[in-house]
Amino acid sequence: MAHLISLNDEAYAILAAEAARIELDPEQLLRKMIYEMQSPDRRKRPLTLDELEERQYLEGKISHIPAREPLTQEELEEREELAQLFAGGKPASEMVIEDRGPY
């Protein structure tokens, strides 16, 4: 469920300026502030996958949160083509055995 919050121009300008200062957008800054307001007990519980993704997004570790939609037929075909392209050669296990040399 999504909620909208109304801010007057002055409040939004303050929020946007602070967000820009720490290189976040205003929504990311609000999410970060809400997270930091939570009790330490709640923050110490294991994160759900959604919470982990959101945290990594806010920290700039990932560029977007995946939509979790199934791949299209074109995407599946493209992945198969790339797999075939890069699958050539010997398996890594054989190369390692060869690199060891005689005992």
N, C-alpha and C positions, 0 to 999 in steps of 0.2 A: 504494500500500500504506500503510495506516495502522498506527501503533504506539501502544500505551498506555504511559504512564509513571506509576508509582506514587510518590506523595509522602506523607510522614507529615503530620499536621495542622499541625505547626509550620512545616515547609518550605512547605506550600501557603499558609499564612497570610502568610508573608513574601513569597512570589511574588505573591499577590493584592493585598497592600498596595502593593507597588512598581508593579504594573500599574495599580491605581487611581490612584496618584499621577501617573502620566503618561497617564492617561485611555485605557488599553488594557484588554482583558481578559487573563487569564493566558496563554491560548494565543497571543494576538498577541505578548505580551511574550517568550515563549519563542522564537517564530519570529524575532523581531527580534534576540534575543541570538544565536541560531544563525547568522543572516545576518552579524552583526558579527564572529563568530569565524572566518568563512571568510577564506582568504588574500586579500590585495588583488588578486592576479592573477586569481583566480576571480571576484571581484566586478566586474572591469573588462571581462569578456567581454560581448557583447551579451546582453540578457535575452531569454528565451523569452516568448511571450505569457502563459503561465501564471505565470511569475515576475513579469512586469510587473504583472499583475492582483493578485497576492498583495502585492507591494510597495505598490501604490496603496491596497489595502484596509488594510494595516497603517498607512500614513501617514494614513488617514482621508480620502483623496481620493475614494473610492467607498464606497458603503454596503454592497455585497455583491458577491460574485464570481458572474457569470452562470453558469447551469447549462448553457447551450448546447443547450437542447432546442428542437425545432422548435415554431413557434407553432401553437396550436390553430386550428381553423376559426373559432371565435368571435373570437379575437384578430385573425386576418387580416381578418375582416369589419369589426371595430371600427376597425382601422387604415385600411381602405379608406373607411369612412364619414368618418373624421376628415380624410383626404386630400381627399375631395370637399368637405367643409365649408370647409377652409382654402384650397382651390385657386381660389376665385373671383377675379375681377378680371383686370387686365392683367398680363402677364409683367413682371418687374422690368426687363428690357432695354428694353421699350417706354417705361416710365416714365422711365428714365434719359435716353433720347433726347428725350423731350418736355421734361424739365427743362433740358436744355442750351439750348433755345431756338434761334432762327435764328442762322446763322453770320455 
